[in-house]
Amino acid sequence: MTFGFLIFFILIVGVIGLMLLLFLLFSQNKTRQKEQERYKLYLDQFDPAKNTKALKPIQTKVMGVRYANPDGSERQKIIAKCKKGDKLLLLPDPLNRYDKDAIKITTLRDEIIGYLDADLALEVRRRLEEGLLVKASICQIYKNKEGLLQVEVELVKYSKKA
């Protein structure tokens, strides 16, 4: 009877483990699907006729990575979940109390990782307002001398000129 109970117990634990694994795989797939839908919505706001030619990419450092977000989430924790190649959204932040022309950089999960440099933000904001696409993705994540995670992004501006 003890041996039979042990076999039954192992079987139950195995079934529960398999169900948990399937649940995790399903939820990750659902998250990726939502992220892809969010990115598609972002791209849909730009007129393809105005965005025919990708210009030379530029790399820039994300500003403000050490600070917390308005919702209390920590940018360092958000960045720790990111990886090279992740697509990002560039969103005007006209209610920013420090700079009305600020461009916040968010993940596809709508988490702020920081902001564009103020000078670059002016150009990107103008482009976005004109319906010109600017794509962003993570090209590097590293720790600085203080041990803080830093992010470099690649920006690809688009032009209507062929």
C-alpha positions as a Markdown table, in Angstrom:
| # | Residue | x | y | z |
|---|---|---|---|---|
| 1 | Met | 0.0 | 0.0 | 0.0 |
| 2 | Thr | 2.8 | 2.5 | 0.7 |
| 3 | Phe | 4.4 | 1.8 | -2.7 |
| 4 | Gly | 1.1 | 2.3 | -4.5 |
| 5 | Phe | 0.6 | 5.6 | -2.6 |
| 6 | Leu | 4.1 | 6.8 | -3.6 |
| 7 | Ile | 3.4 | 6.0 | -7.3 |
| 8 | Phe | 0.1 | 7.9 | -7.1 |
| 9 | Phe | 1.8 | 10.9 | -5.4 |
| 10 | Ile | 4.5 | 11.0 | -8.1 |
| 11 | Leu | 1.9 | 10.8 | -10.8 |
| 12 | Ile | -0.2 | 13.7 | -9.3 |
| 13 | Val | 2.9 | 15.9 | -8.8 |
| 14 | Gly | 3.9 | 15.2 | -12.5 |
| 15 | Val | 0.4 | 16.1 | -13.8 |
| 16 | Ile | 0.4 | 19.3 | -11.7 |
| 17 | Gly | 3.9 | 20.2 | -13.0 |
| 18 | Leu | 2.9 | 19.6 | -16.6 |
| 19 | Met | -0.2 | 21.7 | -16.1 |
| 20 | Leu | 1.9 | 24.5 | -14.6 |
| 21 | Leu | 4.4 | 24.3 | -17.5 |
| 22 | Leu | 1.6 | 24.5 | -20.1 |
| 23 | Phe | 0.0 | 27.5 | -18.2 |
| 24 | Leu | 3.3 | 29.4 | -18.2 |
| 25 | Leu | 3.9 | 28.7 | -21.9 |
| 26 | Phe | 0.4 | 29.8 | -22.8 |
| 27 | Ser | 0.7 | 33.0 | -20.7 |
| 28 | Gln | 4.0 | 33.9 | -22.3 |
| 29 | Asn | 2.6 | 33.4 | -25.8 |
| 30 | Lys | -0.4 | 35.6 | -24.9 |
| 31 | Thr | 1.9 | 38.3 | -23.6 |
| 32 | Arg | 4.0 | 38.2 | -26.8 |
| 33 | Gln | 0.8 | 38.4 | -28.8 |
| 34 | Lys | -0.4 | 41.5 | -26.9 |
| 35 | Glu | 3.0 | 43.2 | -27.4 |
| 36 | Gln | 2.9 | 42.5 | -31.2 |
| 37 | Glu | -0.6 | 44.0 | -31.3 |
| 38 | Arg | 0.5 | 47.1 | -29.4 |
| 39 | Tyr | 3.5 | 47.5 | -31.8 |
| 40 | Lys | 1.2 | 47.1 | -34.8 |
| 41 | Leu | -1.2 | 49.8 | -33.4 |
| 42 | Tyr | 1.8 | 52.1 | -33.0 |
| 43 | Leu | 3.0 | 51.6 | -36.6 |
| 44 | Asp | -0.6 | 52.0 | -38.0 |
| 45 | Gln | -0.6 | 55.6 | -37.0 |
| 46 | Phe | 2.0 | 56.4 | -39.6 |
| 47 | Asp | 1.1 | 56.9 | -43.3 |
| 48 | Pro | 3.1 | 54.3 | -45.4 |
| 49 | Ala | 3.3 | 56.9 | -48.2 |
| 50 | Lys | 5.3 | 59.2 | -46.0 |
| 51 | Asn | 7.6 | 56.6 | -44.7 |
| 52 | Thr | 9.1 | 54.9 | -47.7 |
| 53 | Lys | 12.9 | 55.1 | -47.0 |
| 54 | Ala | 14.7 | 54.2 | -43.8 |
| 55 | Leu | 17.5 | 56.6 | -43.1 |
| 56 | Lys | 20.9 | 55.7 | -41.5 |
| 57 | Pro | 20.3 | 54.4 | -37.9 |
| 58 | Ile | 21.6 | 56.4 | -35.0 |
| 59 | Gln | 22.4 | 55.2 | -31.5 |
| 60 | Thr | 21.7 | 57.2 | -28.4 |
| 61 | Lys | 21.7 | 56.7 | -24.6 |
| 62 | Val | 18.4 | 56.6 | -22.7 |
| 63 | Met | 18.2 | 59.3 | -20.2 |
| 64 | Gly | 16.7 | 59.1 | -16.7 |
| 65 | Val | 17.1 | 55.3 | -16.2 |
| 66 | Arg | 17.8 | 55.7 | -12.5 |
| 67 | Tyr | 14.5 | 57.3 | -11.6 |
| 68 | Ala | 11.1 | 55.7 | -10.7 |
| 69 | Asn | 8.1 | 56.1 | -12.9 |
| 70 | Pro | 5.0 | 58.1 | -12.0 |
| 71 | Asp | 3.2 | 54.8 | -11.1 |
| 72 | Gly | 6.0 | 53.9 | -8.7 |
| 73 | Ser | 7.6 | 51.2 | -10.8 |
| 74 | Glu | 11.4 | 51.2 | -10.9 |
| 75 | Arg | 13.0 | 51.7 | -14.3 |
| 76 | Gln | 16.0 | 49.6 | -13.3 |
| 77 | Lys | 13.8 | 46.6 | -12.7 |
| 78 | Ile | 12.0 | 47.1 | -16.0 |
| 79 | Ile | 15.3 | 47.4 | -17.8 |
| 80 | Ala | 16.5 | 44.2 | -16.2 |
| 81 | Lys | 13.7 | 42.4 | -17.9 |
| 82 | Cys | 14.6 | 43.8 | -21.3 |
| 83 | Lys | 17.0 | 42.4 | -23.9 |
| 84 | Lys | 19.0 | 43.5 | -26.9 |
| 85 | Gly | 16.7 | 43.8 | -30.0 |
| 86 | Asp | 13.5 | 44.5 | -28.0 |
| 87 | Lys | 11.3 | 47.0 | -29.9 |
| 88 | Leu | 10.4 | 50.2 | -28.1 |
| 89 | Leu | 7.8 | 52.9 | -28.5 |
| 90 | Leu | 8.6 | 56.6 | -28.7 |
| 91 | Leu | 5.8 | 58.6 | -27.2 |
| 92 | Pro | 5.4 | 62.4 | -26.8 |
| 93 | Asp | 5.0 | 63.4 | -23.1 |
| 94 | Pro | 3.5 | 66.9 | -23.3 |
| 95 | Leu | 2.5 | 66.7 | -19.6 |
| 96 | Asn | 6.1 | 66.2 | -18.5 |
| 97 | Arg | 6.8 | 68.8 | -15.8 |
| 98 | Tyr | 10.4 | 69.2 | -16.8 |
| 99 | Asp | 10.1 | 69.4 | -20.6 |
| 100 | Lys | 6.9 | 69.8 | -22.6 |
| 101 | Asp | 8.8 | 68.4 | -25.6 |
| 102 | Ala | 9.9 | 65.2 | -23.8 |
| 103 | Ile | 9.8 | 61.9 | -25.6 |
| 104 | Lys | 9.3 | 58.9 | -23.3 |
| 105 | Ile | 10.6 | 55.5 | -24.3 |
| 106 | Thr | 8.4 | 52.6 | -23.3 |
| 107 | Thr | 8.5 | 48.8 | -23.7 |
| 108 | Leu | 5.7 | 47.1 | -25.6 |
| 109 | Arg | 4.3 | 46.3 | -22.2 |
| 110 | Asp | 3.8 | 50.1 | -21.7 |
| 111 | Glu | 6.5 | 50.4 | -19.1 |
| 112 | Ile | 8.7 | 53.6 | -19.2 |
| 113 | Ile | 12.4 | 52.9 | -19.3 |
| 114 | Gly | 13.4 | 56.6 | -19.7 |
| 115 | Tyr | 13.5 | 59.5 | -22.1 |
| 116 | Leu | 15.3 | 60.7 | -25.2 |
| 117 | Asp | 17.9 | 63.4 | -24.8 |
| 118 | Ala | 16.2 | 66.8 | -24.9 |
| 119 | Asp | 17.9 | 67.9 | -28.2 |
| 120 | Leu | 17.1 | 64.7 | -30.0 |
| 121 | Ala | 13.5 | 64.7 | -28.5 |
| 122 | Leu | 12.8 | 68.0 | -30.3 |
| 123 | Glu | 13.6 | 66.5 | -33.7 |
| 124 | Val | 11.8 | 63.2 | -33.0 |
| 125 | Arg | 8.7 | 65.0 | -31.7 |
| 126 | Arg | 8.6 | 67.1 | -34.9 |
| 127 | Arg | 8.9 | 64.0 | -37.0 |
| 128 | Leu | 6.2 | 62.2 | -35.1 |
| 129 | Glu | 3.9 | 65.2 | -35.4 |
| 130 | Glu | 4.4 | 65.2 | -39.2 |
| 131 | Gly | 3.5 | 61.5 | -39.4 |
| 132 | Leu | 7.1 | 60.4 | -40.0 |
| 133 | Leu | 8.0 | 57.1 | -38.4 |
| 134 | Val | 10.9 | 56.7 | -36.0 |
| 135 | Lys | 11.5 | 53.1 | -34.9 |
| 136 | Ala | 13.4 | 52.3 | -31.8 |
| 137 | Ser | 15.0 | 49.2 | -30.4 |
| 138 | Ile | 17.5 | 48.3 | -27.7 |
| 139 | Cys | 21.0 | 47.8 | -29.1 |
| 140 | Gln | 22.8 | 47.5 | -25.8 |
| 141 | Ile | 22.3 | 47.2 | -22.0 |
| 142 | Tyr | 25.2 | 47.5 | -19.6 |
| 143 | Lys | 26.1 | 48.5 | -16.1 |
| 144 | Asn | 27.9 | 51.8 | -15.5 |
| 145 | Lys | 30.6 | 52.5 | -12.9 |
| 146 | Glu | 27.9 | 53.0 | -10.3 |
| 147 | Gly | 26.3 | 49.6 | -11.1 |
| 148 | Leu | 23.2 | 51.1 | -12.7 |
| 149 | Leu | 21.8 | 49.5 | -15.8 |
| 150 | Gln | 22.2 | 51.8 | -18.9 |
| 151 | Val | 20.4 | 51.4 | -22.2 |
| 152 | Glu | 21.5 | 52.4 | -25.7 |
| 153 | Val | 18.8 | 52.5 | -28.3 |
| 154 | Glu | 19.0 | 52.5 | -32.1 |
| 155 | Leu | 16.7 | 54.9 | -33.8 |
| 156 | Val | 15.7 | 54.5 | -37.4 |
| 157 | Lys | 14.1 | 57.6 | -38.9 |
| 158 | Tyr | 12.0 | 57.3 | -42.1 |
| 159 | Ser | 11.6 | 59.7 | -44.9 |
| 160 | Lys | 9.1 | 60.2 | -47.7 |
| 161 | Lys | 11.9 | 60.8 | -50.2 |
| 162 | Ala | 12.8 | 57.7 | -52.1 |
